[in-house]
Amino acid sequence: MEFDIVIIGGGLVGASLASALKNSGLRLALVEGQPLPRIDSGWDSRIYAFTPGNVGFLGECGAWQRLDMSRVQQVEEMRVFGDTGSRLNFSAYEIGAPELAFIMESRLLQHALWDSLQGQDNLTLLQPAQCAEISLQEDHALLKLKDGREIRSRLIVGADGRDSWTRHQAVMPEVPTPYHQHGVVANFSIGKAHRGIAYQWFKPESILALLPLPGKRISIVWSVSPERSAELLALTHEDFCAQVSAASDHTLGELQVITPPAAFPLRVLNLAHLTRPRLVLVGDAAHNVHPLSGQGVNLGLRDVRELVKVLSQRGALDCGHPSLLRRYEKARQGDIMSMQLTTDALKNLFVNDNPLLRTLRNAGLTATNKFVPLKKMLARHALN
């Protein structure tokens, strides 16, 4: 089999890339080893916040309009709290925007993206298919599958997540740096209406984010130590609700668990290069960030948007030409580094019981909240 581009990984990032290239004239293959997650009436504990810019892109891919909008929640305001009474508020109204973000379940968007791929003329779907080996040459790449098939391509795109097989095969030696924290996630029904407001509490021992879901529901991401994570997961649902309610100052009233809590280790991955000859990485395969900003998936979709832009401007060059890959890497490094530095600095500043840092961080929150032009600039930047 021979293609212009082979995309390894059919998650949100890989599937959106395949869809975005539907009118490119390029021959595509999408390799995914897992079946699609089953859709049922329950709520997915894997929740993402999407920026308006990326929602527009997903609309261009033909996925957003396929969603059941009763499962999508707009965020109109965000309230951030320090640990000594300081706070910072962001409002869509203040910057003249209809919303700050959209909250969406992962598996529903995954199905919408795959629905948009069905019948795409320039795309061959290989699912389930397990990769075995990659060979990178000067003018092509060769991907071998475990069933013996071989695929020749001008470019391989690794979109296979944080434990990327593609990254390992490409011998990119950097390893993730653990944060020595776990992200505890769960969904709840709530006693008080959230009114489209997202909340975040920074405390010396943890960072708790509450994301609004449709109706009287929320999702949480609670960054805590591994020991604290184990304690939380061992609690009864009633006691777990009591812990979350206390940590969020009982802001949304009585909580009841909808999806049981789960946890995953947090880490940062910063690669010196996003490309190798005839190969490029996107999404979590290319970078990991702390979830306190909710920007991991948004970074990945911005990778895709930039790669599509570079490929659309390739002229007579083939799609895996080194100059195109260098252009993509240069364009993405600033955004990725900025997000990693920001989230890393915030995590280290707030998850810290140093008295001087406590004074500085809370003074900084209060000062930013009062300096409206800076606050507006930060909010507008987050819309992309």
C-alpha positions in Angstrom: 0.0 0.0 0.0 1.2 3.5 -0.8 0.0 6.8 0.6 1.1 10.4 0.9 0.4 10.6 4.6 -0.1 7.8 7.2 -1.6 9.0 10.5 -0.9 6.7 13.5 -3.6 7.1 16.1 -7.3 7.8 15.5 -8.1 9.8 18.7 -9.4 13.3 18.7 -6.2 14.8 17.2 -5.5 12.1 14.6 -9.1 11.9 13.4 -9.4 15.6 13.2 -6.2 15.8 11.0 -7.6 13.1 8.6 -10.9 15.0 8.4 -9.2 18.4 7.9 -7.2 17.0 4.9 -10.3 15.8 3.1 -10.0 18.3 0.3 -6.1 18.3 0.2 -5.7 16.0 -2.8 -3.4 13.8 -0.6 -3.9 10.1 -0.2 -4.3 9.3 3.5 -4.3 6.3 5.7 -5.4 6.3 9.4 -4.2 3.5 11.5 -5.9 2.8 14.8 -5.5 -0.2 17.0 -8.5 0.1 19.3 -12.2 -0.1 18.6 -14.3 3.1 19.2 -15.5 3.5 22.7 -19.1 2.5 23.1 -21.7 5.2 23.4 -24.4 4.9 26.0 -26.7 7.2 28.0 -24.1 7.5 30.8 -21.6 10.3 31.1 -17.9 10.0 30.1 -15.5 10.8 32.9 -13.0 12.0 30.3 -14.1 15.6 29.8 -12.4 18.4 27.7 -12.7 22.1 27.6 -12.4 23.4 24.0 -11.5 26.9 23.0 -13.8 28.7 20.6 -11.0 28.7 18.0 -10.8 24.9 18.1 -14.6 24.6 18.1 -14.6 26.5 14.8 -11.9 24.1 13.4 -13.9 21.1 14.5 -16.9 22.6 12.7 -14.8 22.8 9.5 -13.9 19.2 10.0 -17.6 18.4 10.0 -17.7 17.0 13.5 -19.1 19.7 15.8 -22.4 20.0 13.9 -22.9 16.2 14.4 -22.9 16.5 18.2 -25.9 16.3 20.4 -25.8 19.9 21.8 -27.7 18.9 24.9 -24.4 17.3 25.9 -22.3 20.4 25.3 -21.9 23.2 27.9 -20.7 26.7 27.3 -18.4 28.3 29.9 -19.3 32.0 30.3 -17.2 32.8 33.4 -14.2 31.4 35.3 -13.5 32.1 39.0 -10.0 31.3 40.3 -9.3 31.3 44.1 -6.0 31.5 45.9 -5.4 30.1 49.4 -5.7 33.3 51.4 -8.9 34.8 50.0 -7.4 36.2 46.8 -9.4 35.6 43.6 -9.3 36.2 39.8 -12.4 36.3 37.6 -12.6 36.0 33.8 -15.9 36.8 32.0 -16.9 36.3 28.4 -19.1 39.4 28.8 -16.1 41.6 29.8 -14.2 40.8 26.5 -17.3 40.9 24.2 -17.3 37.1 23.5 -20.3 34.8 23.7 -18.3 32.2 25.7 -14.8 31.4 27.0 -14.9 27.7 26.2 -17.1 24.6 25.5 -17.1 21.5 27.7 -17.6 18.2 25.9 -17.2 14.5 26.6 -14.3 12.8 24.8 -16.1 9.8 23.4 -19.0 11.7 21.9 -16.7 13.9 20.0 -14.6 10.9 19.0 -17.7 9.3 17.4 -18.6 12.5 15.7 -15.1 12.8 14.1 -15.2 9.2 13.0 -18.7 9.6 11.5 -17.3 12.5 9.5 -14.6 10.2 8.1 -16.9 7.6 6.7 -16.9 7.7 3.0 -14.0 10.2 2.7 -12.7 9.6 -0.8 -9.0 10.2 -0.1 -8.9 8.2 3.2 -8.3 4.5 3.9 -9.2 3.5 7.5 -7.1 0.7 8.9 -8.9 -0.4 12.1 -8.1 -2.4 14.1 -4.5 -2.5 13.0 -1.4 -2.9 15.2 1.9 -1.2 14.1 5.1 -3.3 14.3 8.0 -1.2 12.9 8.8 2.1 11.2 11.7 2.6 8.8 12.6 6.2 7.9 14.4 6.9 4.6 15.4 10.0 2.8 12.5 10.0 0.3 9.9 7.9 2.1 8.8 6.1 5.3 7.9 2.4 5.6 5.4 1.3 8.2 5.0 -2.4 8.9 1.9 -3.8 10.6 1.8 -6.8 12.8 -0.4 -8.7 10.3 2.4 -8.5 7.7 1.1 -5.6 5.6 3.6 -2.9 4.6 2.7 0.8 4.0 4.9 3.2 2.1 4.3 6.9 2.7 5.8 10.3 2.1 5.0 11.3 5.7 4.1 9.6 8.9 2.2 11.6 11.6 2.4 10.2 15.1 -0.9 11.1 16.9 -0.9 8.1 19.2 -1.1 9.8 22.6 1.2 10.4 25.6 2.8 6.9 25.5 3.4 7.2 21.8 4.7 4.1 20.1 5.6 6.4 17.1 7.8 8.6 19.3 9.6 5.6 20.7 10.2 4.2 17.2 11.5 7.5 16.0 14.2 7.3 18.8 13.3 10.7 20.4 15.2 10.1 23.6 13.5 12.7 25.9 11.4 11.1 28.7 8.5 12.7 30.5 9.2 14.4 33.9 6.7 13.3 36.6 5.0 16.0 38.6 4.5 13.5 41.5 0.8 14.3 41.4 -2.2 12.4 40.1 -5.2 13.9 38.4 -8.4 12.6 40.0 -11.4 12.9 37.7 -15.1 12.3 38.3 -18.6 13.7 37.4 -21.3 14.8 39.8 -24.8 16.0 40.0 -25.0 19.3 42.0 -27.5 21.0 44.3 -27.1 24.5 43.0 -27.0 25.6 39.3 -23.5 26.4 38.1 -24.8 29.1 35.6 -22.0 28.3 33.1 -19.2 29.1 35.6 -16.0 27.1 35.9 -14.1 27.2 39.2 -10.5 26.6 40.2 -9.0 26.5 43.7 -5.2 26.7 44.2 -4.0 25.4 47.5 -0.6 24.4 48.8 -1.4 20.7 48.6 -3.7 20.5 45.6 -5.4 22.2 42.6 -9.1 21.6 42.1 -11.0 22.5 39.0 -14.8 22.3 38.6 -16.0 22.3 35.0 -19.8 22.8 34.3 -21.7 20.2 32.4 -25.2 20.5 30.9 -27.9 20.7 33.5 -27.0 20.5 37.2 -23.8 18.5 36.7 -20.1 19.2 36.9 -16.8 17.4 36.2 -13.7 17.7 38.4 -10.0 17.5 37.8 -8.3 17.4 41.2 -4.5 17.4 41.2 -3.2 15.9 44.4 -0.3 13.8 45.6 -0.3 10.1 44.7 -0.9 9.2 48.4 -3.9 11.6 48.6 -5.2 10.2 45.3 -5.1 6.6 46.7 -7.0 7.9 49.8 -9.7 9.6 47.7 -10.2 6.6 45.4 -10.6 4.3 48.5 -13.5 6.4 49.9 -17.2 5.6 49.6 -19.0 7.8 47.2 -20.6 9.7 50.0 -17.3 10.5 51.7 -15.7 11.4 48.4 -18.5 13.9 47.7 -17.9 15.3 51.2 -14.2 15.8 50.4 -14.8 17.5 47.1 -17.6 19.7 48.6 -15.3 20.8 51.4 -12.4 21.5 49.0 -14.7 23.6 46.8 -16.1 25.6 49.8 -19.5 24.0 49.3 -20.0 26.4 46.3 -22.4 24.2 44.4 -24.4 22.6 47.2 -24.9 18.9 47.7 -22.9 16.6 45.4 -23.8 13.1 44.1 -21.4 10.9 42.1 -22.4 10.2 38.5 -19.2 8.6 37.3 -16.8 6.9 39.8 -13.5 8.7 40.4 -10.4 7.6 38.5 -6.9 8.9 38.6 -3.9 9.2 36.2 -0.3 10.4 36.9 0.6 13.9 35.8 3.8 14.8 33.9 5.4 17.2 31.5 7.1 16.2 28.2 9.2 18.7 26.3 10.8 17.4 23.1 13.8 19.2 21.6 12.3 18.4 18.2 8.8 17.5 17.0 10.0 15.9 13.7 12.4 13.4 12.2 13.0 12.8 8.5 9.6 11.9 7.0 7.9 11.9 10.5 6.1 14.5 12.6 4.4 14.3 16.0 1.2 16.0 17.1 -0.9 16.2 20.2 0.1 14.3 23.4 2.7 12.3 21.4 4.5 15.6 21.0 4.0 17.3 24.4 2.4 16.8 27.8 1.3 19.7 30.1 -0.2 19.9 33.5 -4.0 19.8 33.3 -4.6 22.9 35.5 -5.0 25.0 32.4 -7.2 22.5 30.5 -5.2 23.2 27.4 -3.7 19.8 26.5 -6.2 18.8 23.8 -6.3 22.4 22.6 -2.6 22.4 22.1 -3.0 19.2 20.0 -5.7 20.6 17.8 -3.6 23.7 17.3 -0.8 21.4 16.1 -3.2 19.9 13.6 -4.4 23.4 12.4 -0.7 24.4 11.8 0.2 21.2 10.1 -2.8 21.5 7.7 -1.8 25.1 7.0 1.8 24.1 6.2 0.7 21.2 3.9 -1.8 23.4 2.1 1.0 25.8 1.3 3.5 23.2 0.1 3.4 24.1 -3.5 5.4 21.6 -5.6 7.1 20.1 -2.5 6.1 16.6 -1.4 4.2 16.5 1.9 7.2 15.1 3.8 9.8 17.5 2.6 12.2 18.5 5.4 11.6 22.2 4.8 7.9 21.7 5.5 8.5 19.8 8.7 11.0 22.5 9.9 8.3 25.1 9.2 5.7 23.2 11.2 8.1 22.7 14.1 9.2 26.3 14.2 5.6 27.5 14.1 4.5 25.3 17.0 7.5 25.5 19.4 6.5 28.9 20.8 2.9 28.0 21.7 4.0 24.7 23.2 6.8 26.2 25.3 4.7 29.1 26.5 1.9 26.7 27.7 4.4 24.3 29.4 6.3 27.2 31.1 3.0 28.8 32.3 1.4 25.7 33.7 4.7 24.5 35.2 5.3 27.9 36.9 1.7 28.0 38.3 1.9 24.5 39.6 5.2 25.2 41.4 4.1 28.5 42.6 0.8 27.4 44.2 1.6 23.8 45.2 4.1 25.1 47.7 3.8 26.1 51.4 6.7 28.7 51.4 5.3 31.8 53.2 7.0 34.2 50.8 5.6 32.5 47.8 2.2 32.3 49.4 2.2 36.1 49.8 3.5 36.7 46.2 1.0 34.4 44.5 -2.0 35.7 46.2 -0.9 39.3 45.7 -0.4 38.4 42.0 -4.0 37.0 41.7 -5.5 40.1 43.3 -3.4 42.5 41.2 -4.3 40.8 38.0 -8.0 40.8 38.9 -7.8 44.6 39.4 -5.8 45.3 36.2 -8.6 44.9 33.7 -6.5 45.3 30.5 -4.2 42.5 31.4 -7.1 40.3 32.4 -8.8 40.9 29.1 -5.6 40.1 27.2 -5.2 36.8 29.0 -8.8 35.9 28.4 -8.6 36.7 24.7 -5.4 34.7 24.3 -7.2 31.7 25.7 -9.9 31.8 23.0 -7.6 30.6 20.2 
